[in-house]
Amino acid sequence: MSSTPRLFAAGGAHIDRRGQVSGPYVPAASNPGTMREDVGGGVFNALRTVVRRGVSASLMSVRGGDTAGETVARTIAQAAIKDLSVTFLDRATPSYTAILDSEGELVVGFADMGLYDLAFPKQMRRANIRGAVEASDAVLCDANLPTAALERLMALAADQPVFVIAISPAKVVRLASLFERPTLVFMNRREAAALTGLSREATERELVTGLRGIGMRGGVVTAGDRPALGFDMHGAFAVSPPPPKTVIDVTGAGDALAGATTAALLRGLPLRVALREGVAAAGLAIESPLAVPDFNQASFAAALALVPEAREVA
């Protein structure tokens, strides 16, 4: 691997809207609150954290020929990420709208992402994408890609490490025919339950056994303020997140964890050490109103110092 690791990424880069209720959430009623809009997407959010942790990155996504698409393209360039995306002039740029309660927890998310299902499989066959994958040290993708596109990308990656972000319980099942290929899958307990059929309250050992049982080589399972569970060929372990100073918005915390963990793995750290960096990045995201936390080396080091060492899962 080169001194500056190179990561190829494919997946979501779209408009994120986050509305937060000002007071107690009342179902089936008008709730006062605020709405913010920026550029997000599972892979793109994670990739921006990856770049901040010293990795060179390129991104392949798809967008529409509208103002939103122009905003996405501009934000990718500002993030110092090589943009290999395709614009469809007659289509609308995908978007995701999240409604949060006053504590920052998700009430409902709405994904308008039909373009991803339509366009990604064909884009995976472009010659420049094949070249970009071959020139990289690893691949990062998310389950916004339909199964056909994921299968093609896994084939292109050959023996390179592949990291996957689950996105949602509905989308993570797109990996059903591919569990043995990814080096690591980032998911939460809802997504792990969708894959294994286990309860979201399953024990750590039950989760690891269930995920290994479906052929998964390695994974990270998050659960809000509960310990993040990791496993690979070397064993299973958990890292407890330190209490945040304040919770502003949980949106993007999982993407930050995936990005920082991936960057640490590309620097040669073992998963049980890399996951501590992921938990630190997730903590910074929770305390930030931004989709991707704004941190420097000093603030990241301070956050990392608060994260305890991994404990073994018996």
Secondary structure, 3 states (H helix, E strand, C coil): CCCCCEEEEECCCEEEEEEEECCCCCCCCCCCEEEEEEEECHHHHHHHHHHHCCCEEEEECEEECCHHHHHHHHHHHHCCCEECCEEECCCCCCEEEEEECCCCCEEEEEEECHHHHHHHHHHCCCHHHHHHHHCCCEEEEECCCCHHHHHHHHHHHCCCCEEEECCCHHHHHHHCCCCCCCCEEEEEHHHHHHHHCCCCCCCHHHHHHHHHHCCCCCEEEEECCEEEEEEECCEEEEECCCCCCCCCCCCCHHHHHHHHHHHHHHCCCCHHHHHHHHHHHHHHHHCCCCCCCCCCHHHHHHHHHCCCCCEECC
